[in-house]
């Protein structure tokens, strides 16, 4: 499915482009779309938990880096 959408907001358009790129990476890696993935709900919840844990780590690293840069 291809989207020839018009966007009012270029930020939204860039995010949608990133979603499409991420989907392509996943398809190349796993050979299946998210829609066709037969994983159980508990598997999805575990994936989500792991991704959110990673996000917190990235957030912490960014905050620490920002704090160091502000002191310079």
ABEGO torsion letter per residue (X at the ends): XBBBBBBABAAAAAAAAAAAAAAAAAAAAAGBBAAABABBAAAAAAAAAAAAAAAAAAAAAAAAAAAAAAAX
